[in-house]
Amino acid sequence: MSIEEILPFLEELAEDRKIPRNVRSMIADAVKIIKEESEESLKARVTTAISILDEASTDPNLQQFSRTEIWNVVSMLESFLQSLDEDEEE
């Protein structure tokens, strides 16, 4: 799965009104970090985004369903990172 396929899931979560505002803000920050053109590698930006999402998923006001959705996207991002590592090894 490519990063372009994962970003819509994150963007949808960032706009979900059932998710507390502070968590949506953290998700939006993660999207922004992944999308930004910087000197950091895509791998570093995705790793940062995963850290932000992990923190967001611990919010006590987050509904279990929303927490699970965040975890699913984190899992997709981790799989993406693993595919980047495999590509580097070849």
HTML snippet that shows the backbone in 3Dmol.js (N, CA, C, O; Angstrom):
<script src="https://3Dmol.org/build/3Dmol-min.js"></script>
<div id="view" style="width:600px;height:400px;position:relative"></div>
<script>
const pdb = `
ATOM      1  N   MET A   1       0.856  -1.173   0.000  1.00  0.00           N
ATOM      2  CA  MET A   1       0.000   0.000   0.000  1.00  0.00           C
ATOM      3  C   MET A   1       0.902   1.236   0.000  1.00  0.00           C
ATOM      4  O   MET A   1       1.857   1.312   0.773  1.00  0.00           O
ATOM      5  N   SER A   2       0.602   2.185  -0.852  1.00  0.00           N
ATOM      6  CA  SER A   2       1.426   3.388  -0.953  1.00  0.00           C
ATOM      7  C   SER A   2       0.937   4.459   0.027  1.00  0.00           C
ATOM      8  O   SER A   2      -0.168   4.377   0.562  1.00  0.00           O
ATOM      9  N   ILE A   3       1.775   5.447   0.241  1.00  0.00           N
ATOM     10  CA  ILE A   3       1.421   6.536   1.149  1.00  0.00           C
ATOM     11  C   ILE A   3       0.216   7.304   0.602  1.00  0.00           C
ATOM     12  O   ILE A   3      -0.604   7.807   1.371  1.00  0.00           O
ATOM     13  N   GLU A   4       0.110   7.395  -0.731  1.00  0.00           N
ATOM     14  CA  GLU A   4      -1.033   8.083  -1.351  1.00  0.00           C
ATOM     15  C   GLU A   4      -2.347   7.348  -1.089  1.00  0.00           C
ATOM     16  O   GLU A   4      -3.415   7.959  -1.090  1.00  0.00           O
ATOM     17  N   GLU A   5      -2.264   6.053  -0.869  1.00  0.00           N
ATOM     18  CA  GLU A   5      -3.467   5.270  -0.564  1.00  0.00           C
ATOM     19  C   GLU A   5      -3.830   5.359   0.924  1.00  0.00           C
ATOM     20  O   GLU A   5      -4.991   5.184   1.293  1.00  0.00           O
ATOM     21  N   ILE A   6      -2.841   5.630   1.769  1.00  0.00           N
ATOM     22  CA  ILE A   6      -3.068   5.691   3.217  1.00  0.00           C
ATOM     23  C   ILE A   6      -3.567   7.075   3.644  1.00  0.00           C
ATOM     24  O   ILE A   6      -4.402   7.183   4.543  1.00  0.00           O
ATOM     25  N   LEU A   7      -3.061   8.123   3.007  1.00  0.00           N
ATOM     26  CA  LEU A   7      -3.412   9.489   3.412  1.00  0.00           C
ATOM     27  C   LEU A   7      -4.917   9.774   3.448  1.00  0.00           C
ATOM     28  O   LEU A   7      -5.365  10.460   4.367  1.00  0.00           O
ATOM     29  N   PRO A   8      -5.718   9.284   2.497  1.00  0.00           N
ATOM     30  CA  PRO A   8      -7.163   9.548   2.592  1.00  0.00           C
ATOM     31  C   PRO A   8      -7.801   9.021   3.881  1.00  0.00           C
ATOM     32  O   PRO A   8      -8.730   9.636   4.404  1.00  0.00           O
ATOM     33  N   PHE A   9      -7.313   7.896   4.394  1.00  0.00           N
ATOM     34  CA  PHE A   9      -7.835   7.372   5.655  1.00  0.00           C
ATOM     35  C   PHE A   9      -7.540   8.342   6.797  1.00  0.00           C
ATOM     36  O   PHE A   9      -8.398   8.608   7.637  1.00  0.00           O
ATOM     37  N   LEU A  10      -6.322   8.861   6.814  1.00  0.00           N
ATOM     38  CA  LEU A  10      -5.934   9.823   7.844  1.00  0.00           C
ATOM     39  C   LEU A  10      -6.729  11.114   7.717  1.00  0.00           C
ATOM     40  O   LEU A  10      -7.197  11.664   8.713  1.00  0.00           O
ATOM     41  N   GLU A  11      -6.879  11.595   6.487  1.00  0.00           N
ATOM     42  CA  GLU A  11      -7.618  12.839   6.268  1.00  0.00           C
ATOM     43  C   GLU A  11      -9.076  12.704   6.693  1.00  0.00           C
ATOM     44  O   GLU A  11      -9.666  13.642   7.229  1.00  0.00           O
ATOM     45  N   GLU A  12      -9.648  11.529   6.448  1.00  0.00           N
ATOM     46  CA  GLU A  12     -11.029  11.274   6.872  1.00  0.00           C
ATOM     47  C   GLU A  12     -11.143  11.313   8.398  1.00  0.00           C
ATOM     48  O   GLU A  12     -12.096  11.875   8.937  1.00  0.00           O
ATOM     49  N   LEU A  13     -10.173  10.718   9.089  1.00  0.00           N
ATOM     50  CA  LEU A  13     -10.172  10.746  10.554  1.00  0.00           C
ATOM     51  C   LEU A  13     -10.021  12.177  11.069  1.00  0.00           C
ATOM     52  O   LEU A  13     -10.642  12.550  12.064  1.00  0.00           O
ATOM     53  N   ALA A  14      -9.200  12.973  10.394  1.00  0.00           N
ATOM     54  CA  ALA A  14      -8.963  14.359  10.819  1.00  0.00           C
ATOM     55  C   ALA A  14     -10.222  15.215  10.704  1.00  0.00           C
ATOM     56  O   ALA A  14     -10.321  16.270  11.330  1.00  0.00           O
ATOM     57  N   GLU A  15     -11.182  14.757   9.902  1.00  0.00           N
ATOM     58  CA  GLU A  15     -12.430  15.508   9.710  1.00  0.00           C
ATOM     59  C   GLU A  15     -13.620  14.891  10.439  1.00  0.00           C
ATOM     60  O   GLU A  15     -14.720  15.442  10.397  1.00  0.00           O
ATOM     61  N   ASP A  16     -13.418  13.767  11.099  1.00  0.00           N
ATOM     62  CA  ASP A  16     -14.501  13.042  11.777  1.00  0.00           C
ATOM     63  C   ASP A  16     -14.923  13.790  13.042  1.00  0.00           C
ATOM     64  O   ASP A  16     -14.142  13.906  13.986  1.00  0.00           O
ATOM     65  N   ARG A  17     -16.140  14.288  13.060  1.00  0.00           N
ATOM     66  CA  ARG A  17     -16.649  15.081  14.187  1.00  0.00           C
ATOM     67  C   ARG A  17     -16.893  14.256  15.452  1.00  0.00           C
ATOM     68  O   ARG A  17     -17.105  14.821  16.524  1.00  0.00           O
ATOM     69  N   LYS A  18     -16.864  12.926  15.337  1.00  0.00           N
ATOM     70  CA  LYS A  18     -17.031  12.077  16.527  1.00  0.00           C
ATOM     71  C   LYS A  18     -15.734  11.982  17.321  1.00  0.00           C
ATOM     72  O   LYS A  18     -15.725  11.535  18.468  1.00  0.00           O
ATOM     73  N   ILE A  19     -14.648  12.407  16.701  1.00  0.00           N
ATOM     74  CA  ILE A  19     -13.336  12.376  17.352  1.00  0.00           C
ATOM     75  C   ILE A  19     -13.107  13.726  18.024  1.00  0.00           C
ATOM     76  O   ILE A  19     -13.364  14.766  17.418  1.00  0.00           O
ATOM     77  N   PRO A  20     -12.626  13.724  19.270  1.00  0.00           N
ATOM     78  CA  PRO A  20     -12.375  14.988  19.971  1.00  0.00           C
ATOM     79  C   PRO A  20     -11.449  15.919  19.168  1.00  0.00           C
ATOM     80  O   PRO A  20     -10.558  15.466  18.448  1.00  0.00           O
ATOM     81  N   ARG A  21     -11.683  17.208  19.312  1.00  0.00           N
ATOM     82  CA  ARG A  21     -10.965  18.224  18.538  1.00  0.00           C
ATOM     83  C   ARG A  21      -9.446  18.107  18.693  1.00  0.00           C
ATOM     84  O   ARG A  21      -8.714  18.223  17.710  1.00  0.00           O
ATOM     85  N   ASN A  22      -8.970  17.879  19.919  1.00  0.00           N
ATOM     86  CA  ASN A  22      -7.520  17.803  20.115  1.00  0.00           C
ATOM     87  C   ASN A  22      -6.912  16.606  19.383  1.00  0.00           C
ATOM     88  O   ASN A  22      -5.788  16.687  18.888  1.00  0.00           O
ATOM     89  N   VAL A  23      -7.641  15.511  19.315  1.00  0.00           N
ATOM     90  CA  VAL A  23      -7.159  14.323  18.612  1.00  0.00           C
ATOM     91  C   VAL A  23      -7.196  14.571  17.106  1.00  0.00           C
ATOM     92  O   VAL A  23      -6.265  14.191  16.396  1.00  0.00           O
ATOM     93  N   ARG A  24      -8.256  15.203  16.616  1.00  0.00           N
ATOM     94  CA  ARG A  24      -8.326  15.546  15.187  1.00  0.00           C
ATOM     95  C   ARG A  24      -7.165  16.449  14.801  1.00  0.00           C
ATOM     96  O   ARG A  24      -6.588  16.314  13.722  1.00  0.00           O
ATOM     97  N   SER A  25      -6.832  17.370  15.696  1.00  0.00           N
ATOM     98  CA  SER A  25      -5.709  18.274  15.444  1.00  0.00           C
ATOM     99  C   SER A  25      -4.395  17.497  15.344  1.00  0.00           C
ATOM    100  O   SER A  25      -3.562  17.787  14.485  1.00  0.00           O
ATOM    101  N   MET A  26      -4.215  16.526  16.210  1.00  0.00           N
ATOM    102  CA  MET A  26      -3.001  15.701  16.170  1.00  0.00           C
ATOM    103  C   MET A  26      -2.951  14.890  14.872  1.00  0.00           C
ATOM    104  O   MET A  26      -1.891  14.749  14.263  1.00  0.00           O
ATOM    105  N   ILE A  27      -4.091  14.366  14.459  1.00  0.00           N
ATOM    106  CA  ILE A  27      -4.151  13.597  13.210  1.00  0.00           C
ATOM    107  C   ILE A  27      -3.828  14.513  12.029  1.00  0.00           C
ATOM    108  O   ILE A  27      -3.083  14.129  11.128  1.00  0.00           O
ATOM    109  N   ALA A  28      -4.386  15.721  12.035  1.00  0.00           N
ATOM    110  CA  ALA A  28      -4.105  16.686  10.967  1.00  0.00           C
ATOM    111  C   ALA A  28      -2.613  17.038  10.940  1.00  0.00           C
ATOM    112  O   ALA A  28      -2.030  17.203   9.868  1.00  0.00           O
ATOM    113  N   ASP A  29      -2.007  17.149  12.112  1.00  0.00           N
ATOM    114  CA  ASP A  29      -0.562  17.405  12.182  1.00  0.00           C
ATOM    115  C   ASP A  29       0.223  16.254  11.544  1.00  0.00           C
ATOM    116  O   ASP A  29       1.194  16.481  10.823  1.00  0.00           O
ATOM    117  N   ALA A  30      -0.201  15.036  11.812  1.00  0.00           N
ATOM    118  CA  ALA A  30       0.469  13.866  11.231  1.00  0.00           C
ATOM    119  C   ALA A  30       0.366  13.893   9.704  1.00  0.00           C
ATOM    120  O   ALA A  30       1.339  13.597   9.010  1.00  0.00           O
ATOM    121  N   VAL A  31      -0.807  14.245   9.184  1.00  0.00           N
ATOM    122  CA  VAL A  31      -0.996  14.351   7.730  1.00  0.00           C
ATOM    123  C   VAL A  31      -0.057  15.414   7.167  1.00  0.00           C
ATOM    124  O   VAL A  31       0.615  15.201   6.158  1.00  0.00           O
ATOM    125  N   LYS A  32      -0.028  16.548   7.833  1.00  0.00           N
ATOM    126  CA  LYS A  32       0.813  17.667   7.380  1.00  0.00           C
ATOM    127  C   LYS A  32       2.291  17.262   7.343  1.00  0.00           C
ATOM    128  O   LYS A  32       3.002  17.585   6.392  1.00  0.00           O
ATOM    129  N   ILE A  33       2.741  16.566   8.366  1.00  0.00           N
ATOM    130  CA  ILE A  33       4.138  16.127   8.430  1.00  0.00           C
ATOM    131  C   ILE A  33       4.456  15.161   7.289  1.00  0.00           C
ATOM    132  O   ILE A  33       5.509  15.270   6.659  1.00  0.00           O
ATOM    133  N   ILE A  34       3.567  14.235   7.025  1.00  0.00           N
ATOM    134  CA  ILE A  34       3.802  13.274   5.936  1.00  0.00           C
ATOM    135  C   ILE A  34       3.858  13.992   4.594  1.00  0.00           C
ATOM    136  O   ILE A  34       4.697  13.671   3.753  1.00  0.00           O
ATOM    137  N   LYS A  35       2.972  14.959   4.389  1.00  0.00           N
ATOM    138  CA  LYS A  35       2.875  15.641   3.099  1.00  0.00           C
ATOM    139  C   LYS A  35       3.960  16.685   2.865  1.00  0.00           C
ATOM    140  O   LYS A  35       4.279  16.996   1.718  1.00  0.00           O
ATOM    141  N   GLU A  36       4.526  17.226   3.930  1.00  0.00           N
ATOM    142  CA  GLU A  36       5.433  18.355   3.752  1.00  0.00           C
ATOM    143  C   GLU A  36       6.719  17.957   3.030  1.00  0.00           C
ATOM    144  O   GLU A  36       7.300  16.896   3.258  1.00  0.00           O
ATOM    145  N   GLU A  37       7.120  18.850   2.165  1.00  0.00           N
ATOM    146  CA  GLU A  37       8.376  18.670   1.452  1.00  0.00           C
ATOM    147  C   GLU A  37       9.473  19.219   2.343  1.00  0.00           C
ATOM    148  O   GLU A  37       9.540  20.425   2.577  1.00  0.00           O
ATOM    149  N   SER A  38      10.320  18.359   2.833  1.00  0.00           N
ATOM    150  CA  SER A  38      11.394  18.807   3.713  1.00  0.00           C
ATOM    151  C   SER A  38      12.645  17.994   3.426  1.00  0.00           C
ATOM    152  O   SER A  38      12.653  17.093   2.586  1.00  0.00           O
ATOM    153  N   GLU A  39      13.688  18.337   4.142  1.00  0.00           N
ATOM    154  CA  GLU A  39      14.941  17.607   3.970  1.00  0.00           C
ATOM    155  C   GLU A  39      14.875  16.235   4.636  1.00  0.00           C
ATOM    156  O   GLU A  39      15.683  15.354   4.341  1.00  0.00           O
ATOM    157  N   GLU A  40      13.911  16.063   5.531  1.00  0.00           N
ATOM    158  CA  GLU A  40      13.737  14.751   6.173  1.00  0.00           C
ATOM    159  C   GLU A  40      13.244  13.752   5.140  1.00  0.00           C
ATOM    160  O   GLU A  40      12.487  14.100   4.234  1.00  0.00           O
ATOM    161  N   SER A  41      13.675  12.523   5.283  1.00  0.00           N
ATOM    162  CA  SER A  41      13.213  11.472   4.377  1.00  0.00           C
ATOM    163  C   SER A  41      11.749  11.142   4.660  1.00  0.00           C
ATOM    164  O   SER A  41      11.228  11.442   5.734  1.00  0.00           O
ATOM    165  N   LEU A  42      11.109  10.534   3.698  1.00  0.00           N
ATOM    166  CA  LEU A  42       9.724  10.101   3.885  1.00  0.00           C
ATOM    167  C   LEU A  42       9.647   9.128   5.060  1.00  0.00           C
ATOM    168  O   LEU A  42       8.693   9.156   5.838  1.00  0.00           O
ATOM    169  N   LYS A  43      10.644   8.282   5.180  1.00  0.00           N
ATOM    170  CA  LYS A  43      10.675   7.310   6.276  1.00  0.00           C
ATOM    171  C   LYS A  43      10.656   8.018   7.635  1.00  0.00           C
ATOM    172  O   LYS A  43       9.922   7.611   8.535  1.00  0.00           O
ATOM    173  N   ALA A  44      11.458   9.070   7.783  1.00  0.00           N
ATOM    174  CA  ALA A  44      11.507   9.823   9.040  1.00  0.00           C
ATOM    175  C   ALA A  44      10.183  10.534   9.302  1.00  0.00           C
ATOM    176  O   ALA A  44       9.723  10.586  10.442  1.00  0.00           O
ATOM    177  N   ARG A  45       9.574  11.078   8.262  1.00  0.00           N
ATOM    178  CA  ARG A  45       8.292  11.787   8.429  1.00  0.00           C
ATOM    179  C   ARG A  45       7.184  10.818   8.829  1.00  0.00           C
ATOM    180  O   ARG A  45       6.352  11.139   9.677  1.00  0.00           O
ATOM    181  N   VAL A  46       7.171   9.636   8.221  1.00  0.00           N
ATOM    182  CA  VAL A  46       6.152   8.633   8.560  1.00  0.00           C
ATOM    183  C   VAL A  46       6.358   8.143   9.991  1.00  0.00           C
ATOM    184  O   VAL A  46       5.389   7.935  10.721  1.00  0.00           O
ATOM    185  N   THR A  47       7.596   7.961  10.388  1.00  0.00           N
ATOM    186  CA  THR A  47       7.886   7.532  11.758  1.00  0.00           C
ATOM    187  C   THR A  47       7.393   8.574  12.763  1.00  0.00           C
ATOM    188  O   THR A  47       6.828   8.226  13.799  1.00  0.00           O
ATOM    189  N   THR A  48       7.610   9.847  12.454  1.00  0.00           N
ATOM    190  CA  THR A  48       7.116  10.925  13.314  1.00  0.00           C
ATOM    191  C   THR A  48       5.591  10.896  13.385  1.00  0.00           C
ATOM    192  O   THR A  48       5.010  11.042  14.460  1.00  0.00           O
ATOM    193  N   ALA A  49       4.952  10.708  12.237  1.00  0.00           N
ATOM    194  CA  ALA A  49       3.488  10.657  12.192  1.00  0.00           C
ATOM    195  C   ALA A  49       2.954   9.493  13.022  1.00  0.00           C
ATOM    196  O   ALA A  49       1.941   9.634  13.706  1.00  0.00           O
ATOM    197  N   ILE A  50       3.620   8.356  12.968  1.00  0.00           N
ATOM    198  CA  ILE A  50       3.203   7.190  13.765  1.00  0.00           C
ATOM    199  C   ILE A  50       3.272   7.527  15.249  1.00  0.00           C
ATOM    200  O   ILE A  50       2.373   7.165  16.008  1.00  0.00           O
ATOM    201  N   SER A  51       4.321   8.212  15.666  1.00  0.00           N
ATOM    202  CA  SER A  51       4.457   8.600  17.075  1.00  0.00           C
ATOM    203  C   SER A  51       3.314   9.515  17.506  1.00  0.00           C
ATOM    204  O   SER A  51       2.758   9.361  18.593  1.00  0.00           O
ATOM    205  N   ILE A  52       2.973  10.456  16.649  1.00  0.00           N
ATOM    206  CA  ILE A  52       1.872  11.384  16.950  1.00  0.00           C
ATOM    207  C   ILE A  52       0.559  10.610  17.065  1.00  0.00           C
ATOM    208  O   ILE A  52      -0.225  10.848  17.983  1.00  0.00           O
ATOM    209  N   LEU A  53       0.323   9.695  16.144  1.00  0.00           N
ATOM    210  CA  LEU A  53      -0.919   8.920  16.153  1.00  0.00           C
ATOM    211  C   LEU A  53      -0.988   7.989  17.359  1.00  0.00           C
ATOM    212  O   LEU A  53      -2.059   7.789  17.932  1.00  0.00           O
ATOM    213  N   ASP A  54       0.148   7.423  17.744  1.00  0.00           N
ATOM    214  CA  ASP A  54       0.174   6.585  18.957  1.00  0.00           C
ATOM    215  C   ASP A  54      -0.241   7.407  20.169  1.00  0.00           C
ATOM    216  O   ASP A  54      -1.028   6.955  21.001  1.00  0.00           O
ATOM    217  N   GLU A  55       0.296   8.615  20.258  1.00  0.00           N
ATOM    218  CA  GLU A  55      -0.071   9.495  21.369  1.00  0.00           C
ATOM    219  C   GLU A  55      -1.555   9.861  21.306  1.00  0.00           C
ATOM    220  O   GLU A  55      -2.240   9.869  22.329  1.00  0.00           O
ATOM    221  N   ALA A  56      -2.045  10.160  20.112  1.00  0.00           N
ATOM    222  CA  ALA A  56      -3.455  10.529  19.943  1.00  0.00           C
ATOM    223  C   ALA A  56      -4.379   9.384  20.365  1.00  0.00           C
ATOM    224  O   ALA A  56      -5.457   9.622  20.911  1.00  0.00           O
ATOM    225  N   SER A  57      -3.961   8.161  20.115  1.00  0.00           N
ATOM    226  CA  SER A  57      -4.821   7.004  20.418  1.00  0.00           C
ATOM    227  C   SER A  57      -4.975   6.755  21.915  1.00  0.00           C
ATOM    228  O   SER A  57      -5.822   5.960  22.325  1.00  0.00           O
ATOM    229  N   THR A  58      -4.177   7.416  22.726  1.00  0.00           N
ATOM    230  CA  THR A  58      -4.275   7.219  24.179  1.00  0.00           C
ATOM    231  C   THR A  58      -5.205   8.223  24.850  1.00  0.00           C
ATOM    232  O   THR A  58      -5.386   8.173  26.066  1.00  0.00           O
ATOM    233  N   ASP A  59      -5.794   9.129  24.084  1.00  0.00           N
ATOM    234  CA  ASP A  59      -6.694  10.128  24.662  1.00  0.00           C
ATOM    235  C   ASP A  59      -7.869   9.431  25.354  1.00  0.00           C
ATOM    236  O   ASP A  59      -8.550   8.613  24.735  1.00  0.00           O
ATOM    237  N   PRO A  60      -8.112   9.745  26.624  1.00  0.00           N
ATOM    238  CA  PRO A  60      -9.183   9.060  27.365  1.00  0.00           C
ATOM    239  C   PRO A  60     -10.589   9.388  26.851  1.00  0.00           C
ATOM    240  O   PRO A  60     -11.531   8.644  27.127  1.00  0.00           O
ATOM    241  N   ASN A  61     -10.744  10.484  26.110  1.00  0.00           N
ATOM    242  CA  ASN A  61     -12.061  10.862  25.590  1.00  0.00           C
ATOM    243  C   ASN A  61     -12.374  10.249  24.230  1.00  0.00           C
ATOM    244  O   ASN A  61     -13.442  10.485  23.667  1.00  0.00           O
ATOM    245  N   LEU A  62     -11.450   9.475  23.715  1.00  0.00           N
ATOM    246  CA  LEU A  62     -11.609   8.867  22.400  1.00  0.00           C
ATOM    247  C   LEU A  62     -12.471   7.616  22.498  1.00  0.00           C
ATOM    248  O   LEU A  62     -12.245   6.759  23.353  1.00  0.00           O
ATOM    249  N   GLN A  63     -13.462   7.518  21.614  1.00  0.00           N
ATOM    250  CA  GLN A  63     -14.304   6.322  21.593  1.00  0.00           C
ATOM    251  C   GLN A  63     -13.483   5.134  21.099  1.00  0.00           C
ATOM    252  O   GLN A  63     -12.564   5.292  20.296  1.00  0.00           O
ATOM    253  N   GLN A  64     -13.822   3.956  21.583  1.00  0.00           N
ATOM    254  CA  GLN A  64     -13.068   2.756  21.219  1.00  0.00           C
ATOM    255  C   GLN A  64     -13.035   2.543  19.712  1.00  0.00           C
ATOM    256  O   GLN A  64     -12.003   2.151  19.168  1.00  0.00           O
ATOM    257  N   PHE A  65     -14.148   2.795  19.029  1.00  0.00           N
ATOM    258  CA  PHE A  65     -14.203   2.614  17.578  1.00  0.00           C
ATOM    259  C   PHE A  65     -13.194   3.529  16.889  1.00  0.00           C
ATOM    260  O   PHE A  65     -12.491   3.105  15.971  1.00  0.00           O
ATOM    261  N   SER A  66     -13.125   4.777  17.331  1.00  0.00           N
ATOM    262  CA  SER A  66     -12.188   5.731  16.742  1.00  0.00           C
ATOM    263  C   SER A  66     -10.748   5.337  17.043  1.00  0.00           C
ATOM    264  O   SER A  66      -9.871   5.467  16.190  1.00  0.00           O
ATOM    265  N   ARG A  67     -10.510   4.859  18.249  1.00  0.00           N
ATOM    266  CA  ARG A  67      -9.172   4.404  18.630  1.00  0.00           C
ATOM    267  C   ARG A  67      -8.735   3.257  17.707  1.00  0.00           C
ATOM    268  O   ARG A  67      -7.592   3.211  17.251  1.00  0.00           O
ATOM    269  N   THR A  68      -9.660   2.343  17.445  1.00  0.00           N
ATOM    270  CA  THR A  68      -9.361   1.217  16.560  1.00  0.00           C
ATOM    271  C   THR A  68      -9.053   1.695  15.148  1.00  0.00           C
ATOM    272  O   THR A  68      -8.161   1.158  14.491  1.00  0.00           O
ATOM    273  N   GLU A  69      -9.784   2.701  14.679  1.00  0.00           N
ATOM    274  CA  GLU A  69      -9.511   3.249  13.347  1.00  0.00           C
ATOM    275  C   GLU A  69      -8.109   3.854  13.284  1.00  0.00           C
ATOM    276  O   GLU A  69      -7.399   3.679  12.293  1.00  0.00           O
ATOM    277  N   ILE A  70      -7.716   4.557  14.331  1.00  0.00           N
ATOM    278  CA  ILE A  70      -6.367   5.133  14.376  1.00  0.00           C
ATOM    279  C   ILE A  70      -5.330   4.017  14.365  1.00  0.00           C
ATOM    280  O   ILE A  70      -4.335   4.099  13.646  1.00  0.00           O
ATOM    281  N   TRP A  71      -5.558   2.984  15.152  1.00  0.00           N
ATOM    282  CA  TRP A  71      -4.618   1.858  15.191  1.00  0.00           C
ATOM    283  C   TRP A  71      -4.503   1.198  13.818  1.00  0.00           C
ATOM    284  O   TRP A  71      -3.415   0.793  13.409  1.00  0.00           O
ATOM    285  N   ASN A  72      -5.626   1.090  13.108  1.00  0.00           N
ATOM    286  CA  ASN A  72      -5.597   0.497  11.768  1.00  0.00           C
ATOM    287  C   ASN A  72      -4.711   1.312  10.824  1.00  0.00           C
ATOM    288  O   ASN A  72      -3.940   0.747  10.049  1.00  0.00           O
ATOM    289  N   VAL A  73      -4.825   2.638  10.893  1.00  0.00           N
ATOM    290  CA  VAL A  73      -4.003   3.488  10.032  1.00  0.00           C
ATOM    291  C   VAL A  73      -2.532   3.389  10.450  1.00  0.00           C
ATOM    292  O   VAL A  73      -1.646   3.364   9.596  1.00  0.00           O
ATOM    293  N   VAL A  74      -2.271   3.332  11.755  1.00  0.00           N
ATOM    294  CA  VAL A  74      -0.894   3.158  12.229  1.00  0.00           C
ATOM    295  C   VAL A  74      -0.330   1.847  11.673  1.00  0.00           C
ATOM    296  O   VAL A  74       0.826   1.795  11.254  1.00  0.00           O
ATOM    297  N   SER A  75      -1.126   0.816  11.672  1.00  0.00           N
ATOM    298  CA  SER A  75      -0.693  -0.472  11.135  1.00  0.00           C
ATOM    299  C   SER A  75      -0.362  -0.355   9.640  1.00  0.00           C
ATOM    300  O   SER A  75       0.625  -0.925   9.175  1.00  0.00           O
ATOM    301  N   MET A  76      -1.181   0.377   8.901  1.00  0.00           N
ATOM    302  CA  MET A  76      -0.908   0.598   7.477  1.00  0.00           C
ATOM    303  C   MET A  76       0.412   1.342   7.289  1.00  0.00           C
ATOM    304  O   MET A  76       1.214   0.995   6.422  1.00  0.00           O
ATOM    305  N   LEU A  77       0.626   2.374   8.116  1.00  0.00           N
ATOM    306  CA  LEU A  77       1.864   3.150   8.022  1.00  0.00           C
ATOM    307  C   LEU A  77       3.075   2.293   8.376  1.00  0.00           C
ATOM    308  O   LEU A  77       4.126   2.413   7.746  1.00  0.00           O
ATOM    309  N   GLU A  78       2.936   1.435   9.374  1.00  0.00           N
ATOM    310  CA  GLU A  78       4.043   0.549   9.750  1.00  0.00           C
ATOM    311  C   GLU A  78       4.350  -0.441   8.630  1.00  0.00           C
ATOM    312  O   GLU A  78       5.515  -0.750   8.380  1.00  0.00           O
ATOM    313  N   SER A  79       3.323  -0.935   7.960  1.00  0.00           N
ATOM    314  CA  SER A  79       3.531  -1.824   6.810  1.00  0.00           C
ATOM    315  C   SER A  79       4.231  -1.083   5.679  1.00  0.00           C
ATOM    316  O   SER A  79       5.094  -1.635   4.996  1.00  0.00           O
ATOM    317  N   PHE A  80       3.847   0.176   5.492  1.00  0.00           N
ATOM    318  CA  PHE A  80       4.491   1.003   4.477  1.00  0.00           C
ATOM    319  C   PHE A  80       5.981   1.172   4.803  1.00  0.00           C
ATOM    320  O   PHE A  80       6.832   1.055   3.920  1.00  0.00           O
ATOM    321  N   LEU A  81       6.286   1.445   6.065  1.00  0.00           N
ATOM    322  CA  LEU A  81       7.688   1.584   6.484  1.00  0.00           C
ATOM    323  C   LEU A  81       8.465   0.292   6.233  1.00  0.00           C
ATOM    324  O   LEU A  81       9.610   0.317   5.781  1.00  0.00           O
ATOM    325  N   GLN A  82       7.827  -0.823   6.533  1.00  0.00           N
ATOM    326  CA  GLN A  82       8.470  -2.115   6.319  1.00  0.00           C
ATOM    327  C   GLN A  82       8.764  -2.317   4.833  1.00  0.00           C
ATOM    328  O   GLN A  82       9.823  -2.833   4.476  1.00  0.00           O
ATOM    329  N   SER A  83       7.840  -1.916   3.972  1.00  0.00           N
ATOM    330  CA  SER A  83       8.081  -2.058   2.528  1.00  0.00           C
ATOM    331  C   SER A  83       9.220  -1.148   2.079  1.00  0.00           C
ATOM    332  O   SER A  83       9.978  -1.511   1.180  1.00  0.00           O
ATOM    333  N   LEU A  84       9.355   0.037   2.695  1.00  0.00           N
ATOM    334  CA  LEU A  84      10.487   0.917   2.376  1.00  0.00           C
ATOM    335  C   LEU A  84      11.799   0.250   2.776  1.00  0.00           C
ATOM    336  O   LEU A  84      12.778   0.302   2.032  1.00  0.00           O
ATOM    337  N   ASP A  85      11.815  -0.375   3.952  1.00  0.00           N
ATOM    338  CA  ASP A  85      13.016  -1.073   4.410  1.00  0.00           C
ATOM    339  C   ASP A  85      13.392  -2.207   3.466  1.00  0.00           C
ATOM    340  O   ASP A  85      14.569  -2.411   3.167  1.00  0.00           O
ATOM    341  N   GLU A  86      12.393  -2.939   3.002  1.00  0.00           N
ATOM    342  CA  GLU A  86      12.649  -4.048   2.085  1.00  0.00           C
ATOM    343  C   GLU A  86      13.193  -3.538   0.762  1.00  0.00           C
ATOM    344  O   GLU A  86      14.064  -4.170   0.164  1.00  0.00           O
ATOM    345  N   ASP A  87      12.685  -2.397   0.298  1.00  0.00           N
ATOM    346  CA  ASP A  87      13.170  -1.815  -0.953  1.00  0.00           C
ATOM    347  C   ASP A  87      14.616  -1.373  -0.820  1.00  0.00           C
ATOM    348  O   ASP A  87      15.391  -1.490  -1.769  1.00  0.00           O
ATOM    349  N   GLU A  88      14.991  -0.862   0.361  1.00  0.00           N
ATOM    350  CA  GLU A  88      16.370  -0.428   0.589  1.00  0.00           C
ATOM    351  C   GLU A  88      17.338  -1.607   0.602  1.00  0.00           C
ATOM    352  O   GLU A  88      18.496  -1.473   0.205  1.00  0.00           O
ATOM    353  N   GLU A  89      16.861  -2.754   1.059  1.00  0.00           N
ATOM    354  CA  GLU A  89      17.719  -3.932   1.148  1.00  0.00           C
ATOM    355  C   GLU A  89      18.037  -4.513  -0.222  1.00  0.00           C
ATOM    356  O   GLU A  89      19.072  -5.155  -0.400  1.00  0.00           O
ATOM    357  N   GLU A  90      17.159  -4.293  -1.182  1.00  0.00           N
ATOM    358  CA  GLU A  90      17.348  -4.885  -2.512  1.00  0.00           C
ATOM    359  C   GLU A  90      18.376  -4.157  -3.327  1.00  0.00           C
ATOM    360  O   GLU A  90      18.644  -4.538  -4.466  1.00  0.00           O
TER     361      GLU A  90
END
`;
const viewer = $3Dmol.createViewer("view");
viewer.addModel(pdb, "pdb");
viewer.setStyle({}, {cartoon: {color: "spectrum"}});
viewer.zoomTo();
viewer.render();
</script>
